[in-house]
Amino acid sequence: DTPPSVTAVRAEPASADEGAPVTLSATVENPSGRELTWTWDPGDGSPARSGSALSSIVHRYRDNGEFTVTLAVDDGNGGLAEGTGTVSVQNAIPDITALTGPDEAARDEPVELRAVARDPGSDDVLTYHWTFGDGTTASGPEMATTTHRYREPGIHTVQLAVEDDDGGRSTRTLMV
């Protein structure tokens, strides 16, 4: 019996943003015609996927980096083959989907400000950088909600920058 061989392992697209779907596929020669067991390792630490009907899979990379994709095929009769390919995953910036606070605030009264942000790279840690428009700031990881007291009357422009641990950054403003 001639064992199977893996002649190409592909990622489509070969370069993608973290969190985006990437199709992993391969060209495999199977001279024996036996049913093959396909085992895919996306190369990012996620569990390998194995089965007889997995000539391709769709995978979402949770963080940026260069990854080596490995495919192993087994014909169940001692015929084994392995091949590798690469995929390049870029950082995607966080998305601030909401920034809320009161339209007005009394002097020296606590004002609660809330943000909703998500990052396509689900392994990324988000840091919130608040600028309150009165010369004061606050920052911290996972600081989506903060409270601030304005000492002086007036209209204040609150700016929020959300940054992921790879340097991706987005901003939004709110008037208080």
C-alpha positions, 0 to 999 in steps of 0.5 A, a space after each residue: 500500500 502506498 501511504 497518503 501524502 500532504 502536498 500543500 496546506 493553505 490558509 485562506 486568507 493567508 493574512 487576516 485580522 485576529 478574530 476573523 475566520 480563516 479557512 484551513 485546507 490542504 491538498 492530499 494524495 490518497 492512493 489507497 482510497 482508504 478513508 482518512 482521519 484528518 487532524 488539524 492543529 491551528 498552531 495557536 495553542 487551541 485544541 487540535 480538531 480531528 475527524 474523517 470529514 475535515 478536509 478543511 476547517 474554519 478557525 478564528 485566531 484569538 490573538 495576533 502572530 505568525 502561526 504554523 498550521 499542521 495537518 496530519 492524515 492517517 489512513 488507518 492502515 499505518 499510512 501517515 502523512 503530515 504537512 504544514 503551512 503558515 498564517 499571519 494574523 494581525 492585531 485588530 483595534 478595539 471597538 468602543 460600541 457605547 460611551 454613556 454618561 449624564 448630559 448634566 452633572 451637579 458640581 461635586 456630585 459623582 458622575 458615572 461614566 460607562 463604556 462598552 468595548 470589545 476586541 476581535 482578539 479575544 485573548 487581548 486585555 483592554 485598558 481604559 484611559 479616561 480624560 475627564 475634560 477638567 485636567 484629570 485622568 484615570 486609567 486601568 485595565 478592564 475599567 469600563 465604568 468610572 466615577 468622577 466629580 467635577 469641581 468647576 461648572 461648565 461643559 466638559 469633553 470626556 475622552 475615552 481611549 481603549 487600548 489592547 495589549 498589542 497597542 491597538 487603540 480607539 477613542 470616543 468622546 462624550 460631552 458632560 
